[in-house]
Structures are given as structure tokens and as C-alpha cells.
Amino acid sequence: MDILQGNQHANPEEFYNSLKVKLEDHHDFPEDYLFKFIIPTDQAKLTEIYKVFDGIKFTLGNRESKNGKYTACNINAFVLDADQVVAIYKEVAKVEGVILL
């Protein structure tokens, strides 16, 4: 997981608390929310990410990098509130090698 690179927060919980505040300030939930991730190209890792969205209405789009080493994964999901967004990010962050955008 790489959420702290270039981030002023010292630990993941501070990051997620700050994210929740920003989400509540800038979004009108419930709504569609665009999640963006970069992962090493690996179908098993994509499947792990998709499992996090089980039971949630979503659409997705994937694009491999020019050399095929990485995959950009965009998932537009209907979420109920900022807590659900944060919970999804926490689950996806458990996938090895994922970069949360």
C-alpha cells in the first residue's frame, strides 16, 4: 500500500480521518464515487480488488501501462457515505502492491 508517499500524515489512521473529513466537505452522499488504483498487472490482484466491491453497484475500467507492467484500475461505485468510501479504501489497501489515488 502506498498512500503516504508525499502525504503530510504520519500514519494511515490520520490519513483516513483526514480523507473522511474532506469527503464529507466536498461530496453529497449517497452518490457515485470514482475510486482509482494502480497495481502491478496481475489478474489475481484485480480479482482481489473486485471482491471488495461485492454487493455494491459499480462500473469499471482498466488500462495497462505501455510496457504492461502496471494496470490502472478505475471503479465508479455507488456509495452511501464517507465511512463506506474509507472502508473500501482500507480493504483495497490490503492488496499487496496497490497504490491508492
Secondary structure, 3 states (H helix, E strand, C coil): CCCCCCCCCCCHHHHHHHHHHHHHHHCCCCEEEEEEEEEECCHHHHHHHHHHCCCCCEEEEEEECCCCCEEEEEEEEEECCHHHHHHHHHHHCCCCCCEEC
